[in-house]
């Protein structure tokens, strides 16, 4: 903040030093007598104008005897410019001239307070450029009060607050302000004589302000009040710093490196970062112009606060906690024991005493406020006393400090390291609530899985030792219990009875005993295993599918077996021999007088069926009768014996035709009787010469066997 009082003090000290220099060095003051009515010095050649000396003002402070004159140099002033001040009191016929003044102010003494005075200030340079300014007044009426000292201001939420140090003479003060780009001032009056608050300002606009005493309230001690220097007040900072990085990195020896960086869109003078230990022992504020900070800290918890600021105030703060690292390995181990309901004893490794004598213990409730205690010790233990609460867990953290006695922190950055940590109860109790979210899953015929969540830490009232699972069947009053360790949150119950309702509850226990049981859950085991049902269904479906697939496969296999074991029998009536017999035989059967032996409605195109000939006494008698009937023939009775014919399907009939050219076979009809699937009767009408029907059948069966063997081999080759 701008310290106006300091600036005013510096100004007056400077004026005093310069005034002293003017008295004892170059300034030359001489008395002169009044010769004319205007002046004792010829100033006619000097001009007054806008580019020359200006702003001459003379006044005296309350209870002071000397008069102070100040002015503003001209536009052509340089380091070689000098000033001459002339005072004239005509009523006293007194004139005084002081030459070679180098500053823009001068103190005048020896004036008569009740006589008017005329004061000239002449600005001149080696080139004889000259300008002048004139002031007239009564010395006893030139008394005025200076502006207040120690002026400061802040702004925020659309308000501007200005305060100052109260003066001895002024009873009231005025404040004037305006927007920086405006000309017109607005004035407000202070009600308490040392501060004023202006509301309704534009937060994004900069302002200018001044403070002075109120001349109407000074009881004629100050005929005039001086305005303070103009205060330039920048716009408000309305945004919270935008955090870019907030990183903690674990370091060896129980330390962590903290780095944070941010951005801010408005023009600021700097940033203020406050880091405070959560225990409240120490905090440190770092002012920086850079938008980042890096620190090396111990493994305690800290609170970080960062704001941007300018001369008008500061931005809203960004705050965040650096948490205490959990589940980490620390360099050492401490032992904590409850001595009573009012104290704990803490001990550590003796080897630390050789290198450290300053320690700090941060302790308190794990979920509560913590306190810090610094101490100097030459031993490896200490006792801590305080008001302790039973059934609540306390945490103790031991820090090592590198500085010597006194052991209080002087800075947070790289000043201490964390050695060890431990939790303890002063008095342990039983858990006051059971595990939560108790459920069951994977229920089978003889087993079920039980799941649960931990007991809330605030309900444990001691260190958790494990869980007890209580369960019983609904048809019995006897219950069973199973104990598991503290790290287990599920268990599989086995050897249960099928189709039975079970009730289950879970409880936790500490060294003080078992706590409250959870709410019961109820489930029923299954009557059949799901796996057995699935296997049965799969088997049934598989059997159906196999049956559907086997029908076409078995049909094709049956046809192939039929071809192999039951080959085709050719129809003798289609042979060339039978055709020639039909054309050459004179025997014709009358359809009106001769009737066939057998009639059957069979398909003449059935060439794939096996026809079996059954002997009948009637059929044989008819065949013998046909053999004994005389046959007319023009064939030579003693023919030459023909050569054996080639083997074919019709070899037998062709052979008969060539051997017995006069024999003729009329017809052969095979009929399948309806209702007899395995019996096939062959009715034959033929005329045979020199050969019985049994011989013909014998020869035919031999050919059939030969063809069957050949067809079977072809079928086997096809299947393979």
C-alpha positions in Angstrom: 0.0 0.0 0.0 1.2 3.6 -0.7 2.3 5.2 2.5 1.5 8.9 2.1 2.8 9.8 5.5 6.2 8.4 4.6 6.3 10.4 1.3 5.3 13.6 3.1 8.0 13.1 5.7 10.5 12.4 3.0 9.4 15.6 1.3 9.8 17.7 4.3 13.2 16.2 5.2 14.4 16.9 1.7 13.1 20.4 1.8 14.9 21.0 5.1 18.1 19.6 3.8 17.9 21.7 0.6 16.9 24.7 2.5 19.9 24.2 4.8 22.1 23.9 1.7 20.7 27.1 0.3 21.5 28.9 3.5 25.1 27.8 3.7 26.1 27.5 0.1 25.0 29.2 -3.0 21.8 31.0 -2.0 22.6 34.7 -1.4 19.9 36.8 0.4 20.4 40.5 0.7 18.2 43.2 2.2 17.2 46.2 0.1 15.2 49.3 0.6 12.0 50.1 -1.2 12.8 52.7 -3.9 9.6 52.6 -5.9 6.0 51.6 -5.2 6.4 48.4 -7.1 9.7 46.6 -6.3 13.2 46.9 -5.2 14.4 45.0 -8.2 14.0 45.7 -11.9 11.8 42.8 -13.3 10.5 44.5 -16.3 12.4 42.4 -18.8 10.9 39.2 -17.3 7.7 37.9 -18.8 4.8 36.0 -17.3 3.3 33.2 -19.5 2.1 29.7 -19.8 5.6 28.3 -20.7 7.3 30.0 -17.8 7.3 29.6 -14.0 3.9 28.9 -12.6 1.9 27.8 -9.6 3.5 30.0 -7.0 1.9 29.5 -3.6 2.9 30.6 -0.1 1.6 29.5 3.2 2.5 28.8 6.8 1.7 25.9 9.0 -0.3 26.3 12.2 2.0 27.5 15.1 4.9 28.0 12.7 6.5 31.5 12.1 8.2 31.0 8.7 6.4 31.2 5.4 6.9 28.4 2.8 6.7 29.2 -0.9 6.5 26.5 -3.7 6.2 26.8 -7.5 6.4 24.8 -10.7 9.3 25.3 -13.1 8.7 26.5 -16.7 8.9 24.3 -19.7 12.3 25.6 -20.6 13.9 24.8 -17.2 17.1 22.8 -17.1 19.8 21.8 -14.7 21.4 25.2 -15.2 18.2 27.1 -14.3 18.3 29.2 -11.1 15.6 31.0 -9.2 15.5 34.4 -7.4 12.9 35.0 -4.7 12.1 38.6 -3.7 9.8 39.6 -0.8 8.5 43.2 -0.3 6.4 44.7 2.6 5.7 48.2 1.5 4.1 49.1 4.8 7.3 48.3 6.6 9.5 49.6 3.7 11.3 46.2 3.8 12.7 44.3 0.8 14.7 41.1 0.6 16.2 39.3 -2.3 17.5 35.7 -2.4 19.4 34.6 -5.5 20.8 31.3 -6.9 18.0 29.1 -5.6 18.2 25.7 -7.2 14.9 24.1 -5.8 11.3 24.9 -6.5 10.5 25.9 -2.9 11.9 28.3 -0.3 11.4 29.2 3.3 10.9 32.9 4.2 11.5 34.2 7.7 11.4 37.7 9.3 8.1 38.8 7.8 5.6 40.9 9.7 2.5 38.8 10.1 0.1 41.7 10.1 1.4 43.4 7.1 0.7 42.4 3.6 3.6 41.0 1.5 4.3 40.7 -2.2 6.5 37.8 -3.4 8.2 37.4 -6.7 10.0 34.3 -8.0 12.1 34.8 -11.1 13.3 31.9 -13.3 16.5 32.6 -15.4 19.1 30.7 -17.3 22.5 31.5 -18.9 20.8 32.4 -22.1 19.0 35.3 -20.3 15.6 33.6 -20.7 13.5 35.0 -17.9 10.0 34.4 -16.5 8.3 35.4 -13.2 5.4 34.6 -10.9 3.8 36.9 -8.3 2.0 36.1 -5.0 0.3 38.5 -2.6 -1.2 37.9 0.8 -1.3 38.6 4.6 1.1 36.3 6.5 -1.3 35.8 9.4 -4.0 34.8 7.0 -1.9 32.3 5.1 -2.1 29.6 7.8 -3.3 26.3 6.4 -3.4 22.7 7.6 -1.4 20.0 5.8 -3.1 16.8 4.5 -3.4 13.9 6.9 -0.6 11.4 7.1 -0.5 7.5 6.8 -3.2 7.5 4.1 -4.1 3.9 2.9 -6.9 2.4 0.9 -8.4 -0.9 -0.1 -11.2 -1.8 -2.4 -13.5 -4.7 -3.0 -17.1 -5.7 -3.6 -17.6 -2.3 -5.4 -16.5 -0.4 -2.3 -13.5 1.9 -1.7 -12.2 2.3 1.9 -9.7 5.1 2.7 -8.2 5.7 6.1 -5.6 8.1 7.5 -4.1 9.2 10.8 -6.2 11.8 12.5 -4.7 15.3 12.7 -4.6 17.5 15.8 -6.2 20.6 14.4 -8.8 19.4 11.9 -12.2 18.3 13.2 -13.5 16.9 9.9 -12.0 15.6 6.6 -13.2 15.6 3.0 -12.4 13.0 0.4 -12.8 13.6 -3.3 -12.7 10.9 -5.9 -13.3 10.4 -9.6 -12.9 7.7 -12.3 -9.4 8.0 -13.9 -10.8 8.9 -17.3 -13.2 11.6 -15.9 -12.6 15.2 -14.9 -15.3 16.0 -12.4 -14.6 15.1 -8.8 -17.2 13.9 -6.3 -16.7 14.8 -2.6 -17.8 13.0 0.5 -17.3 13.9 4.2 -15.9 11.6 6.8 -18.1 11.0 9.8 -15.5 9.7 12.2 -12.5 11.9 11.3 -10.2 9.1 10.3 -11.8 7.0 7.5 -14.4 7.0 4.8 -16.1 4.3 2.7 -17.5 4.9 -0.8 -19.9 2.4 -2.3 -21.4 1.8 -5.7 -18.1 1.9 -7.6 -17.4 0.2 -10.9 -15.2 -2.7 -10.0 -13.5 -2.8 -13.4 -12.5 0.9 -13.4 -9.5 2.6 -11.8 -10.1 5.7 -9.6 -8.2 8.7 -8.3 -8.8 10.1 -4.8 -7.5 12.9 -2.5 -8.0 13.7 1.2 -8.0 17.1 3.0 -9.3 18.7 6.1 -12.5 20.6 6.1 -11.8 24.4 6.5 -15.2 25.1 7.9 -14.6 22.9 10.9 -11.1 24.1 12.1 -12.2 26.9 14.4 -10.2 29.4 12.4 -7.0 27.6 13.0 -6.6 26.7 9.4 -7.8 29.2 6.8 -7.0 26.7 4.1 -6.5 22.9 3.9 -4.1 21.2 1.6 -5.2 18.3 -0.5 -3.1 15.2 -0.3 -1.2 13.8 -3.2 -3.5 12.1 -5.7 -4.1 8.4 -4.9 -4.3 6.3 -8.1 -6.5 3.2 -7.2 -6.4 0.4 -9.8 -9.4 -1.8 -10.6 -10.5 -4.6 -8.3 -9.1 -8.1 -8.7 -12.3 -10.1 -8.9 -11.0 -13.5 -10.1 -9.5 -16.4 -8.1 -6.0 -17.4 -9.3 -6.3 -20.2 -11.8 -4.3 -23.1 -10.5 -2.3 -24.9 -13.2 -0.2 -27.4 -11.1 -0.6 -28.6 -7.6 1.9 -31.4 -7.2 3.4 -33.2 -4.2 6.3 -35.7 -4.7 7.6 -38.0 -2.0 11.3 -37.6 -1.2 13.6 -39.9 0.8 14.1 -39.3 4.5 10.5 -38.4 5.3 10.1 -35.3 3.1 7.9 -34.2 0.2 8.4 -31.6 -2.5 5.5 -29.3 -3.1 5.1 -27.3 -6.3 2.2 -25.1 -7.3 1.8 -22.8 -10.3 -1.1 -20.6 -11.4 -2.3 -18.0 -13.9 -3.9 -14.6 -13.5 -5.4 -12.5 -16.4 -5.3 -9.1 -14.8 -2.3 -6.9 -14.1 -1.1 -7.4 -10.6 1.7 -6.2 -8.4 2.5 -9.7 -7.1 1.2 -12.8 -5.3 1.0 -13.8 -1.7 1.2 -17.5 -0.8 0.5 -18.6 2.8 1.5 -22.1 3.9 0.2 -23.2 7.3 0.7 -26.4 9.3 -2.7 -28.0 9.9 -1.7 -28.3 13.6 -1.4 -24.5 13.7 2.1 -24.4 15.1 3.6 -22.3 12.3 2.7 -20.5 9.1 4.7 -18.6 6.6 3.8 -16.1 3.9 5.8 -15.9 0.7 5.4 -12.8 -1.5 6.5 -13.3 -5.1 6.1 -11.7 -8.5 6.2 -15.1 -10.2 3.1 -17.2 -10.6 4.6 -20.3 -9.0 6.2 -21.6 -5.8 8.2 -24.7 -4.8 8.8 -25.9 -1.2 10.4 -28.9 0.6 8.1 -29.9 3.5 7.7 -32.7 6.0 5.0 -35.3 5.7 2.4 -33.3 7.8 -0.8 -31.9 6.5 -0.7 -28.2 5.3 -3.2 -25.5 4.3 -2.2 -23.4 1.2 -3.7 -20.1 0.4 -2.7 -17.9 -2.6 -4.0 -14.4 -3.6 -3.1 -11.9 -6.2 -2.7 -8.2 -5.1 -2.1 -4.7 -6.4 -2.2 -1.3 -4.7 -5.9 -1.4 -4.5 -6.4 -4.7 -2.8 -6.3 -8.4 -3.3 -8.1 -11.0 -5.2 -10.3 -13.7 -3.7 -8.2 -16.4 -2.3 -7.6 -19.9 -3.7 -7.3 -22.4 -0.8 -6.4 -26.1 -0.8 -5.1 -28.7 1.6 -2.0 -30.7 1.2 -3.1 -34.0 2.8 -1.0 -36.1 5.0 0.4 -39.0 2.9 -1.1 -42.4 3.8 0.2 -45.9 3.4 3.8 -45.0 3.0 7.0 -46.4 4.5 8.6 -43.9 6.9 12.3 -43.9 7.8 11.7 -45.1 11.4 9.1 -46.5 13.8 7.8 -45.0 17.0 6.1 -46.9 19.9 3.1 -45.4 21.6 1.6 -46.7 24.8 -1.3 -45.4 26.9 0.0 -44.8 30.4 -3.4 -43.7 31.7 -6.5 -42.0 30.7 -4.6 -38.8 30.6 -1.2 -39.5 29.0 0.7 -41.4 26.3 4.3 -42.4 26.3 6.2 -42.2 23.0 9.6 -43.8 22.3 12.0 -44.0 19.3 15.4 -45.3 18.3 18.2 -44.3 20.5 20.5 -43.7 17.5 18.6 -40.5 16.7 19.9 -38.8 19.8 23.4 -38.6 18.2 22.2 -36.4 15.4 19.1 -34.7 16.6 18.1 -32.9 19.7 15.1 -31.0 18.5 11.8 -32.8 17.9 8.2 -32.1 17.2 5.2 -34.4 17.9 2.0 -33.7 16.1 -0.8 -35.6 17.7 -4.6 -35.6 18.1 -7.7 -37.5 17.0 -7.4 -39.1 13.6 -10.7 -37.4 12.6 -10.3 -34.3 14.7 -8.1 -31.3 15.5 -4.4 -31.9 16.1 -1.9 -30.1 18.2 1.9 -29.8 17.9 4.5 -29.8 20.6 8.1 -28.9 20.0 10.7 -30.0 22.5 14.4 -30.4 23.1 15.4 -33.9 24.3 18.5 -35.8 24.9 16.7 -39.1 25.5 14.6 -41.4 23.2 11.2 -40.9 24.8 8.7 -38.4 25.9 5.3 -38.3 27.7 2.4 -36.4 26.4 -0.5 -35.3 28.6 -3.9 -34.0 27.7 -7.6 -34.6 28.0 -8.1 -38.0 26.3 -11.3 -39.5 25.1 -11.9 -43.3 25.5 -12.8 -45.5 22.6 -11.3 -43.0 20.1 -8.2 -43.4 18.0 -5.3 -41.0 18.3 -2.5 -40.4 15.8 1.1 -39.5 16.6 3.7 -38.2 14.1 7.3 -37.6 15.1 9.3 -34.9 13.2 13.0 -34.3 13.3 14.3 -30.7 13.2 17.7 -29.8 11.9 18.1 -26.6 13.8 19.4 -26.5 17.4 17.7 -25.2 20.5 15.4 -23.3 20.6 13.5 -25.9 18.5 10.7 -23.6 17.3 10.4 -23.4 13.5 11.8 -20.3 11.8 10.8 -21.4 8.3 8.8 -24.1 6.7 11.0 -24.7 3.7 13.4 -27.7 4.3 13.4 -27.3 8.1 12.1 -30.7 9.3 11.5 -34.3 8.2 9.1 -37.0 9.3 10.5 -39.9 11.2 7.6 -42.2 12.2 3.9 -42.5 12.8 1.7 -44.6 15.0 -2.0 -44.8 16.1 -3.2 -45.7 19.6 -6.3 -45.9 21.8 -6.1 -44.8 25.4 -9.0 -47.3 26.2 -10.4 -49.8 23.7 -14.0 -50.9 23.5 -16.3 -53.2 21.5 -17.5 -52.2 18.1 -20.8 -50.4 18.5 -22.1 -51.3 15.1 -21.9 -54.3 12.8 -20.5 -54.6 9.3 -22.5 -52.9 6.6 -23.8 -54.0 3.2 -24.0 -57.7 4.2 -25.2 -59.6 1.1 -25.1 -63.2 -0.3 -24.3 -64.5 -3.7 -23.6 -67.7 -5.7 -26.1 -69.8 -3.8 -26.0 -73.4 -4.8 -27.4 -76.7 -3.3 -24.8 -76.9 -0.6 -23.0 -73.5 -0.5 -23.4 -69.7 -0.5 -21.0 -66.7 -0.5 -21.4 -64.0 2.2 -20.0 -60.5 1.5 -19.8 -57.4 3.7 -18.2 -54.0 4.1 -16.0 -52.8 6.9 -17.3 -51.3 10.1 -17.0 -47.5 10.1 -13.8 -46.5 11.8 -15.5 -44.2 14.2 -17.7 -47.2 15.4 -14.8 -49.7 16.0 -13.8 -48.2 19.3 -10.6 -50.3 19.1 -8.2 -52.0 16.7 -10.1 -54.5 14.5 -9.0 -58.1 15.1 -11.5 -60.0 12.8 -15.1 -60.9 12.0 -17.4 -63.6 13.2 -20.0 -65.1 10.8 -23.1 -66.5 12.6 -25.5 -68.7 10.6 -28.2 -71.3 11.2 -30.9 -73.2 9.3 -34.4 -72.1 9.7 -35.5 -75.6 10.9 -33.2 -75.6 13.8 -32.3 -73.4 16.8 -28.6 -74.3 16.8 -26.3 -71.8 15.1 -22.8 -72.0 13.9 -20.0 -69.4 14.0 -16.9 -69.0 11.8 -14.1 -66.5 12.6 -12.1 -64.8 9.9 -9.3 -62.3 10.0 -9.7 -58.5 9.7 -8.6 -58.3 6.1 -11.4 -60.6 4.9 -14.6 -59.2 3.5 -16.2 -62.3 2.0 -16.5 -66.0 2.9 -18.0 -69.1 1.3 -20.3 -71.2 3.5 -20.2 -74.8 2.6 -21.8 -78.1 3.6 -25.2 -76.6 3.7 -28.4 -78.6 3.3 -30.3 -78.3 0.1 -33.7 -76.7 -0.2 -33.2 -75.0 3.2 -33.6 -71.5 4.5 -30.6 -70.0 6.3 -30.2 -66.8 8.4 -26.8 -65.1 8.5 -25.3 -62.1 10.4 -21.8 -60.8 10.8 -20.0 -59.0 13.7 -16.6 -57.5 14.2 -14.5 -57.9 17.3 -11.5 -56.1 19.0 -9.4 -56.9 21.9 -12.2 -55.8 24.1 -14.6 -58.3 22.6 -17.3 -58.9 20.0 -19.4 -56.0 18.8 -22.9 -55.6 17.6 -24.1 -58.0 14.9 -25.3 -56.8 11.6 -28.8 -57.2 10.3 -29.7 -60.7 9.3 -29.9 -61.8 5.7 -32.0 -64.8 4.6 -31.5 -67.0 1.7 -32.6 -70.5 0.5 -30.3 -73.1 -0.9 -31.3 -74.7 -4.2 -32.8 -78.2 -4.5 -30.9 -79.1 -7.7 -27.6 -78.1 -8.9 -27.9 -75.8 -11.8 -25.0 -77.7 -13.5 -27.0 -81.0 -13.4 -30.0 -79.4 -15.0 -27.8 -77.8 -17.6 -26.2 -81.2 -18.4 -29.6 -82.9 -18.7 -30.9 -80.3 -21.0 -27.8 -80.4 -23.1 -28.0 -84.2 -23.4 -31.7 -84.1 -24.4 -31.1 -81.5 -27.0 -28.0 -83.3 -28.3 -30.0 -86.5 -28.6 -32.7 -84.8 -30.6 -30.2 -83.2 -32.9 -28.3 -86.5 -33.4 -31.6 -88.3 -34.2 -32.5 -85.7 -36.8 -29.1 -86.0 -38.3 -29.1 -89.8 -38.2 -32.3 -90.2 -40.3 -30.7 -89.2 -43.7 -27.4 -90.8 -42.8 -29.1 -94.2 -41.9 -31.2 -94.0 -45.1 -28.2 -93.7 -47.3 -26.4 -96.4 -45.3 -29.4 -98.7 -45.7 -29.4 -98.2 -49.4 -25.7 -99.0 -49.7 -26.1 -102.1 -47.5 -29.0 -103.2 -49.7 -26.9 -102.8 -52.8 -24.1 -104.7 -51.1 -26.1 -107.6 -49.6 -29.2 -107.6 -52.0 -28.0 -106.8 -55.5 -30.2 -106.2 -58.6 -31.6 -109.3 -60.5 -31.9 -108.7 -64.2 -35.3 -109.4 -65.9 -34.8 -112.4 -68.2 -37.6 -111.2 -70.4 -35.5 -108.3 -71.6 -32.7 -110.5 -72.9 -31.9 -110.9 -76.6 -32.6 -114.7 -76.2 -36.1 -114.1 -74.9 -36.8 -111.7 -77.7 -35.7 -114.2 -80.3 -37.7 -117.0 -78.6 -40.8 -114.8 -78.8 -40.2 -114.1 -82.5 -39.4 -117.8 -83.4 -41.8 -119.8 -81.2 -45.0 -120.9 -83.0 -46.7 -121.4 -79.7 -49.1 -118.7 -78.9 -51.1 -118.5 -75.9 -54.8 -117.6 -76.1 -55.7 -114.9 -73.7 -59.3 -116.2 -73.6 -58.6 -119.9 -72.9 -55.3 -119.9 -71.1 -55.0 -118.2 -67.8 -51.7 -117.5 -66.0 -50.8 -119.4 -63.0 -50.5 -116.3 -60.8 -51.6 -112.8 -61.2 -50.3 -109.9 -59.2 -50.4 -106.1 -59.5 -46.7 -105.5 -59.5 -44.7 -102.8 -61.2 -43.0 -104.1 -64.3 -40.4 -101.4 -63.9 -39.2 -102.8 -60.6 -35.7 -103.9 -61.5 -34.3 -103.2 -58.0 -36.1 -105.9 -56.2 -35.0 -109.4 -55.5 -37.4 -112.0 -56.8 -37.4 -115.4 -55.1 -38.9 -118.4 -56.8 -40.9 -120.7 -54.7 -41.5 -124.3 -55.8 -45.1 -125.5 -56.2 -46.4 -128.9 -57.1 -48.9 -127.4 -59.5 -46.2 -125.2 -61.2 -43.9 -128.2 -61.6 -46.7 -130.4 -63.1 -47.5 -127.7 -65.6 -43.9 -127.3 -66.6 -43.5 -131.1 -67.1 -46.7 -131.1 -69.3 -45.2 -128.4 -71.4 -42.0 -130.4 -71.8 -43.9 -133.5 -73.0 -46.0 -131.6 -75.7 -44.7 -131.9 -79.2 -43.2 -128.9 -80.7 -43.2 -128.2 -84.4 -39.9 -127.0 -85.6 -38.1 -126.6 -88.9 -34.8 -126.8 -87.3 -32.3 -129.5 -88.1 -32.7 -132.2 -85.5 -29.0 -132.8 -85.3 -27.5 -129.4 -85.1 -23.9 -128.7 -84.5 -23.0 -128.0 -80.9 -22.5 -124.3 -80.5 -19.6 -122.6 -78.9 -20.2 -121.4 -75.3 -21.5 -117.9 -75.1 -19.8 -115.1 -73.3 -20.9 -114.6 -69.7 -23.4 -111.8 -69.2 -26.6 -111.0 -67.3 -28.5 -113.2 -69.7 -26.0 -116.0 -70.3 -28.3 -118.8 -69.2 -31.2 -117.9 -71.6 -28.8 -117.2 -74.5 -27.1 -120.5 -73.8 -30.5 -122.3 -73.8 -31.4 -120.6 -77.0 -28.3 -121.7 -78.8 -28.3 -125.2 -77.5 -32.1 -125.7 -78.0 -33.1 -123.5 -80.9 -36.5 -125.0 -81.0 -37.2 -124.3 -77.4 -39.2 -121.2 -76.7 -40.0 -119.4 -73.5 -43.3 -117.6 -73.6 -43.3 -115.2 -70.6 -42.3 -114.7 -67.0 -44.2 -112.6 -64.7 -43.2 -111.7 -61.2 -45.8 -110.5 -58.9 -45.5 -109.3 -55.3 -48.6 -110.3 -53.4 -50.1 -107.5 -51.3 -49.6 -108.0 -47.6 -46.5 -110.2 -48.0 -43.4 -108.0 -47.8 -40.8 -110.8 -47.7 -42.4 -113.3 -50.0 -42.1 -112.9 -53.7 -43.7 -115.4 -56.1 -42.6 -115.9 -59.6 -45.1 -117.3 -62.1 -43.5 -118.6 -65.2 -45.0 -119.9 -68.5 -42.4 -121.3 -70.8 -41.8 -124.0 -73.3 -38.5 -125.7 -72.7 -37.0 -128.4 -74.9 -34.6 -130.9 -73.4 -34.2 -128.9 -70.1 -36.1 -128.9 -66.9 -37.2 -125.7 -65.0 -35.0 -126.7 -62.0 -31.9 -126.7 -64.3 -32.8 -123.2 -65.5 -33.2 -121.9 -61.9 -29.9 -123.4 -60.9 -28.1 -121.7 -63.7 -29.8 -118.4 -63.0 -28.9 -118.5 -59.3 -25.3 -119.1 -60.2 -25.3 -115.9 -62.3 -27.0 -114.0 -59.5 -24.3 -115.0 -57.1 -21.6 -113.9 -59.4 -23.3 -110.5 -60.0 -23.9 -110.0 -56.3 -20.2 -110.5 -55.6 -19.2 -107.9 -58.2 -21.8 -105.4 -57.0 -20.7 -105.8 -53.4 -17.1 -105.0 -54.2 -18.2 -101.9 -56.1 -20.3 -100.8 -53.2 -17.4 -101.3 -50.7 -15.2 -99.2 -53.0 -17.8 -96.5 -53.2 -18.3 -96.3 -49.4 -14.5 -96.3 -48.7 
